Every structure is written in C-alpha cells, then in structure tokens.
Amino acid sequence: QVQLVESGGGLAQAGGSLRLSCAASGGTFSTNIMGWFRQAPGKEREFVGAIGRSGGSIYYADSVKGRFTISRDNAKNTLYLQMNSLKPEDTAVYYCALRTSLTLAAVRSSGSYNYWGQGTQVTVSS
C-alpha cells in the first residue's frame, strides 16, 4: 500500500526559507495527483498546493501564492514544497497527500485525497 513520508520541517525565522520533501513508496507515484496541506494549532486542516501527474497543472492557496512552490520529481518518487518569505502564520504541521483519482476535480479538498503522510512541523519565529 502507498506510504508517504514528509521531511525537511524545522525552525525558521520570518523571511527565511525551508524546503519540504515527501517520499512516496508502495505505488505508482507518477500516475498520482499530489497535494500539500497544513494544520496550525487550534485550526482546521487547510489546502496549500496541489500538482498534477506530470507537474503541468499546479494550484495554490491564496495565502501562499508567490511565496511557495510545489514541484515533483517522478524519477525519485518525491514531492517538494519550497517555502520562501516565511511568515509566523505559516507555522503548522505540513502534510503531503496522494489521491487515486485521475482527474483534477476538487484538488483543493482534503476529502478528495486517499493517502496521507505523518506530517512535519514547521515553526516560523518573528
């Protein structure tokens, strides 16, 4: 079965950068739409970004447009989230997710994803 493992989280100062990685195994990564979500303390899980099977279709939450970049390397079965110009409000646990649907419908909805990683903590200080 599919397994997703996030890494790269940690502590950054406001204005700094981090790159998150999500290693996938147990499936055919290149055929799957992938997404990043985050959950801050006391808040609901929210959409961050999504990317199509070949990387040509990309979606972002308004809160991260221009600062975050989602990408994938199908040869390495890895999903990435490059986070620049970090803000304290970016502090959250970040999750990668995989959906088995072959379409991009509802890519912003957490309920449309079938597999989830364990999450990695990102903390941004003032």
Secondary structure, DSSP 8 states (H G I E B T S, - for coil): --EEEEE--EEEETT--EEEEEEEESS-GGGSEEEEEEE-TTS--EEEEEE-TTS--EEE-TTTTTTEEEEEEGGGTEEEEEE-S--GGG-EEEEEEEE--SS-TTTT-GGG--EE---EEEEEE-
